[in-house]
Amino acid sequence: MASDEPLRLSVDIGGTFTDLVIEEAGELRLFKSPTVPHDPVQGILDVLRMAAQGCGTSLAGLLGRAQTFSHATTRGLNAVLTGNTARTAFLTTEGHRDILLLREGGRRKPFDFTVPFPAPYVPRSLTFEVPERIAASGKVLHALDAAALEVVCDQVQRAEVAAVAVCLLWATINPAHELRVAEALERRLPDVPYTLSHRLNPSLREYRRASSASIDASLKPLMSAYIAELTARLQEAGLTGRILMVTSMGGVMDAKDAAAAPIVTLNSGPAMAPVAGKAYATADLGADTVIVADAGGTTYDVTLVRRGEIPSTRSAWVGEEGIGHMTGLPSIDVKSVGAGGGSIAWVDAGGLLHVGPQSAGSVPGPACYGRGGTAATVTDAVLVLGYLDPLSFANGSMTLDLDAAMDAITRQVAAPLGLDVIAAANAVLELTTEQMVRAIEEITLQQGIDPARAVLVGGGGAAGINAAAVARRLGSRHLIMPAVGAALAAAGALMSDLTAVFSATVPALTTAFDAERVNAALAQLRAQCTAFAMRIGADPKDAAITLFAEARYPQQIWELEVPLRYPAFATRADMDRFIEDFHATHREILGISDERSAVEIVSWSARARIALGRSSALLTARAPEPAAISSRRAYVRGSGLVDVPVRPLATILPGETITGPVLVESPFTTIVVADRSTVELGRSGSILIRPIHTAQEEREAA
Amino acid sequence: MTSHRDGAQLAVISHRFEAIVRRMSNTLARSGRSGVLNTARDFSCCILTAEGSVLMTGQSPPIHVMGGPDLQAQAMRQFYPSVKAGDAFLHNSPYHGNTHAADHSILVPVVDSHGRHRFTVLAKAHQADCGNSVPTTYMASARDIYEEGALIFPVVQVQQDYTDREDILRMCEMRIRVPEQWRGDYLAVIGSARIGERALLQLGEEIGWDSLDEFAAAWLDYSEARMAATIRALPAGGAITSTCHDPFPHVPEGVSIQASVTVRPEDGIIEVDLCDNPDCVPSGLNLSEASSRTAALIGIFNSIDPTIPHNQGSFRRVRVHLRENCVVGIPRHPASCSVATTNLANRVGNLVQRAMAEIGEGIGMAEVGSGMSPAEAVVSGIDRRAGKQAFVNQIFTGTNGGAGGPATDGWLTMDDLGSGGTLLLDSVEIDELKQPIIIHKRQIAPDSEGAGRHRGAPGIDVEYGPHEGELEAIYANDGSVNPMMGARGGHAGARSAQFKRERSGTLVGLDICGPVRIADGERIVARTSGGGGYGAPETRDREAVADDVREGWISIARAIDIYRVAIDATGAVDHVATDVLRAQATTSGKNQL
């Protein structure tokens, strides 16, 4: 790589590893180095140095050629989850101090009284009421009391907070009072960053807006500092290119914009996997409906692509649904379950097998890690079944203890179930597969996708173990395991666009439609998209703008997102097309439609997408060094432990079709094909698997 | 697959059944039209065996699914001994296993390709209106079913060959006040049941029907074994608890009831006896058989290990004794059961879990806040914001407090025992958009918690009124006279209350039952019930008390007087002064309630 060919870099910081993907002339290379929890930028510099060495150049040489540096981090998310964000005050309308405490009600486990009621994101003691009131129409019912506002500012000053969030009722319809509060804050607390709800998230429902504003404000001190430090250290090391942050919507934005609204990057971790999944499904199979399953050590994240679009949700939670906090902003729809290599298998008093929800994590980790863990985990079961090579785990960085795994599975699963150790290990894996399938079925159902008709894309370090079994259970025709699958998110960031989302709360009903008012709002949204393009230095002509309505039948509480076919509602026919589109979407996602009913639009939004360089081009992976074909004793359904060929990825040739059972090994993951499904190489260098579904197919293949 | 008794196979197939119920529920929640369905989440889905045993239940208000679906499925077998694919039955009869008339259930028999009835799926949803004589689905004042006025469907075929019997739907549309909303909800409920049916048919094809039957038997046995093992570990003993529902229309003294609970670890059985209670009353308060049994079962299952599956297997270990023509037993037609899922049902469940608490340390619960306060009224009036349109809607602006238990403080948005806290709370902005009202205040009521080692959750203060017009509010509260009791030395929660704030600002007390008219410039002021506490308050963790003071849940005075914790000027615990206070409490404060 000793040329001056420009490079693009992408770094994803995970809990265990910091992943780097480098793109040069359409070819991707993957590097992994341990995350440095107390100094994540150090972890980034480490993996960059490792890559520079691998490329035969210096760190400055590598960075000097980088046009862009894309970055996804869980720093903000971890801060929220562990309560390490800034001390933040919350200002709201008088009489409504408990917006953050009450949330939206709803208890997920009605019989479980061991879970305490969750604390509000900002404590009541740091919540201050502002005497004022605006009505749904925007009319001022109770003018803001200026003297009282000064008293509130005194209190906030005394509370010694590092950030302030403001959410007043109906500020989305009439922002005057929130703006008055902003003016007072700038005057009285000039060094304290603040967030106004109507600017950050102009949508209905005060809890969601208040939660957005509070999370955002609380992240500002931390994320501004982090982004400033990251920028300084990378530039010091030689970076001159643009620094981009990955957003929860699966796009990227300039680092300085991310620092101004840090909540936008909160869920950047899983948001890029569907971007990459979409690219590979298009490249390898020309498919546009995709399920992307990213399997890490502790969680299994499922995302989707529906007819080329990545569905988003406005009801995303940080932490557990119902007891965490809602971000209130659109983000890629992700279903995460706690199913990973560390999940613990156990048998209850009634003799029923369970996997999870407890996890051994990475410390002490599975019994086979030999770090003092004694619980039987999924990784132990995988090792017992012969799917992992004990000597070359995680690219040879670790040796696994097979005896410890056998012992744990025997004691904790096989003996209580009355099975032999192999059958017990297989049962653990089957139940894990079932949990993964359940996660996939849930999100596909919510988004109206038939999983059997979608292409399954597997990513993440642990993906290869269950992916073929999951595909078989779902009835999928195709499974794609991208060569960069172990760093799917980092690769996705190289394929994504610069994006921004704007929305407007202009409620409307199709039977009493004020087209003038709606069209004005749509024009305003388009103008915001154009302004965004200009601000980031792009030609507004290159901005792809999509308009959406968030709509429902009157009285429903869930909105469906329906794309608009036209930039404005010009004629009655435009409206009729929209109504038809809504009924069709409702039918697709919820199975029924009510043609006789009016349609209610709760809000309108616009998404701007500006392609970055080669992001849409086909990205292939550079093949690793070839290794020898070997074999290993591994479990095959119906045959027990048999010799199964082990094929290093680089030994599989284009055009070759391999019939399982086979284990395909790449430096960062092993793909298990434990039946007679077929395996071949895709155009992008991905592994393509055609799962076998029935016993009859199995016999025919034999 | 040799035997489903293998705990590994049992786990895998039970996941499949759970996923089907979840899928049914998700569809129903998202496609439902009425607020009571999609916001209050007042619906349930379950799968029953062909014989009518409840096999798998999902997340739903507990009052829906425990002791009724089996009776409903049995009624279907009795009236329709042979069922066909494509059949669906509408069932809302409280005399045939349904909860109350406002819950419309759809039963769909799952029939395999050989015409054999294999399972039954049931989806049940509370309706925005059910054709009562007045515009509420909770008609406390109804002296009998005739005065109540709802259309009753004792297992009526509503689909044949997957096609609606339109005459039935037309009957509903002629009688139900919001026919479009009802039709929308009907579509959602039948859609959910059909999704469950389709998924079960696929599962049967894939795994084999006989294997599924074997699974069902093994799953019920497993659940029963878990329940038996749990009961064997409980202390032996019995307790009788009593309470009184507040005075109501036609029952001026209220309704006094009691429950006798006996735990028999040696047999792995719990008995609940509700027989020693008054006859049915001329009021909508009477419980249906389904709600009597379910309320008792909720009290038991709230008191023990939550991971035990809730199905006919575990229910076999709880014997609920009911009497015919009893207000908390088996009603005799034409007694009205209009409010059978809330008022007395909550009282019964509370009695049972409090009795469990008195039987032994570490089990049971105090009493959950109860009553349908004006904070959850059906509001109606004329919306003049765009023309002149009538509106009628139930709002959910404030919930009752949850009960303290052995592990935690009460759940703040619990609302009541029957809902299990599953209800969603309305957004103020959504409520103000939907109807011309202004919600002036909604926040927790300090010092209204039932004090305890684990305190109950406080009530919520809600104040609202019409916006440029007037409105009528219908509600049916409880707990304004007889509060929710604590357990094991815990105190009662504060009483609920309702007032009208007149234009002058003066507060005037309101009746415990609506309707009430609120004129322009006036407001309703409601305080919901606080939940009872568990364990003596002077044993509460000191830091937790200081935290409650700092966060404004309780006053400093209450910390000192009730919890016996002194707080210093910085808000921290004054340990020396607290030691003194608590020493005094153990010698003198023992008879405090």
Interface residues (C-beta under 8 A of the other chain):
Chain A: G95 H96 R97 D98 L101 L102 R103 E104 G105 G106 R107 R108 K109 P110 F111 D112 F113 T114 V115 P116 F117 P123 R124 S125 R133 A135 A136 S137 L141 L169 W170 L204 R205 E206 Y207 V347 D348 A349 G350 G351 L352 L353 H354 P416 L417 G418 L419 A423 A424 A427 E430 L431 E434 Q435 R438 E441 E442 L445 Q446 P507 A512 Y553 P554 Q555 Q556 I557 W558 H586 I589 L590 G591 I592 D594 R596 S597
Chain B: D6 G7 A8 L10 A11 V12 S14 H15 R16 E18 A19 R22 R23 N26 T27 A29 R30 S31 G32 R33 S34 G35 N38 T39 R41 Q59 S60 P61 P62 E180 Q181 R183 G184 L187 A188 G191 I195 Y222 S223 A225 R226 A229 F301 N302 P306 T307 H310 M365 R385 A386 F396 T399 G402 G405 A407 T408 D409 G410 W411 L412 T413 M414 D415 S419 G420 G421 T422 L423 L424 L425 S427 V428 E429 I430 E432 L433 I438 H440 K441 R442 Q443 I444 A457 I460 E463 H467 R550 E551 G552 W553
